[in-house]
Amino acid sequence: VLERQCSKAKGLPSREKVRIVRAARRYKLPDFSEISRVSIPDILVHLHYFLASEANVEEIVDGVSSSSCLTFPDMLDIAEAYTEKEREELKTAFDRSARTNNFCLTGE
């Protein structure tokens, strides 16, 4: 989780991509190479993505593909987009906590 959130590089770290592909293989449709879109929240929860519920993931999945079955590259795109959403949610939570507890995390 920290590597994913603290990475300065564009996109997902290579180790995270390997984790995603391995997890997606566990959830893929039997005898097919595709992943059912209804499995995406389960895959993200398995990978310890925060707040990965059907409601939180649906908009991102719709932005990547309208198909009911997704490819591994689709899954990587979804994970990358969800990482950005997750980062925003964590920043909001930390900022709220900082204001509530009267300290600053940004050094300002």
Salt bridges, closest charged atoms under 4 A:
GLU3 OE1 - ARG15 NH2 3.08
GLU16 OE2 - ARG4 NH1 3.27
GLU16 OE1 - ARG19 NH1 2.71
ASP62 OD1 - ARG37 NH2 2.34
GLU84 OE2 - ARG87 NH1 2.55
GLU86 OE1 - ARG4 NE 2.97
ASP95 OD2 - LYS91 NZ 2.71
